Amino acid sequence: MSTQSSVNRMEKIVSLCKRRGFIFQSSEIYGGLNGFWDYGPLGAELKRNVKELWWKSMTRLRDDIVGLEATIIMHPNIWKASGHVDTFSDPMSTCRACKKLVRSDQVWEMLETIPWAEAIRATAPEGNLDSEALLKWAKGKGSRLVPNLALIKDPEGFLARVTQRASELDPAGHTLLQLLCTADANGPLCMPCPHCGGELTEPRPFNLMFKTYVGPAATEEDIAYLRPETAQAIFAQFKNVVDSSRVKVPFGICQIGKAFRNEVTPRNFTFRSREFEQMELEFFIKPDEVVQAQTGSIATLDGGPVPTEPQPNWGWEIWHKYWVEERFRWYESIGLKRSSLEEYWQKPEELAHYARATVDILYKFPFGTQELEGIAARSNFDLTQHQTHSGKSMEYFDQEANQRYVPHVIEPSAGVDRLILALLSEAYEEEEVTDEKGNKEVRTVLRFHPRVAPIKAGIFPLLKNKPELVNKALEVRDLLRPLMNVFYDDGGAIGRRYRRQDEAGTPFCLTIDFDTIGENGPEKEGTVTLRHRDSMTQERVRIADLPALLMAQIS
Ligand code: GAP
């Protein structure tokens, strides 16, 4: 459950994102568009760094993964084959009073953070109703906050009904909220609308794919979809990649790109958006029978750790665990602490019908612990479906095993935007510091790992009206900017310039002062002050050493 301090923290992060140009509401000048977000100058750099690090870790640093960049709109039969046309839907309810749409499976979660629901729950701690407190609330504050709650229209009548059914009240307050919103006293209980307290209709499925038309005729036959995931393009191009590259199973194809879902209730800032980006890997492996026949037995772990070097006798279970570990290692390498992440194994009843196992990597966001990435063992479901629907063989000829088969797949699928939000949440900190004059102030700092930080170094001439200082600072900027993103700033006191870079998450600041230009003797000439964001410590560094020193931190 979100606490007031976590709500405040989230509000501060959202406000910093706008103030410093990380994330803006899309189309803001026209009132915004719900579920769509733009990345400003700092956000665009942060996102680019994250995507490049993922791409590098998948393709450049490995021999067994290649990349793909497919179109967003593809043949509609792809989505028929994948099951998205028939089953990619969320349960949706409409409020009978305010007409707003709500995702039925998220109502209770939403109501956890809504003050009016909290106020009602507070009148029945642990399920023991304080009728007087509830009546007072219904006639006072409640009548202004949630006028559509059935309780508000007939406080005494509803209170009598609740008192009658007091034995049914649960400690979480669900039955109480249902009783108070349901207009028909004799009918089944309804769920309350989080927006106004009205009755929600029964859930019905709502397909999440955005539809469009290809070509000018715009008939039913021309319907196409904006892809709801990048994965299916990888399956659809599997044969072309195998035929055109020298890949051998086990191998992977990865892709980064936009995905679109017409989410019923986009929320929690960018966490659930309608347009977002995914980084997906489909890692193709031999079916277990083939491994068994080839190597004599399938490896088992017996509770031990997963080796970091893949082995020929791995079946799907070890490959799956290997990818879970790899993904944790990657998140740690870009600055998410292991203690901020959780590993969640989906229960058998939660698994998609084709999945053998799915592990979600969860991040402890300020609004709750939620999914960052899913790692699914999808058997050979997708390739088999495309084989059936397209009539084209998806079999792979394995020369080592001398046999044909449809490969199985392990799919680590991550959301870029959720990761950006996790990185911002992890990095955001406020701390009390004392300035040179002994005054206390709050320093807002984003403690990004240098690898992902949008700006790697701030470059400051001590004074902007001293041409020697300015020219030297510009020289340092020109030395570093082919290697990394740097920011030249000559405005205001050095302390203020440091604070601005702290808020942007810049790990290093370089000040060019009178020592640098040799005014205080030759021994410090050609050196700058390097200030570290996190410790705020400073050291003298030779300009000539800067490229190697900084590159070691950011690459
Ligand atoms: N191909 C598998 C797949 O798409 P998913 O769990 O639906 O699986 C994978 O999505 C990841 O994409 C999620 O873990 C999440 O990070 C991201 N994602 C999904 N829906 C999203 C949304 N509406 N807004 C932002 N990110 C989303």
Boltz pocket constraint, residues with backbone or C-beta under 6 A from the ligand:
constraints:
  - pocket:
      binder: B
      contacts: [[A, 228], [A, 229], [A, 230], [A, 231], [A, 261], [A, 263], [A, 270], [A, 271], [A, 272], [A, 273], [A, 274], [A, 275], [A, 276], [A, 277], [A, 278], [A, 280], [A, 371], [A, 372], [A, 373], [A, 374], [A, 413], [A, 414], [A, 415], [A, 416], [A, 417], [A, 418]]
      max_distance: 6.0
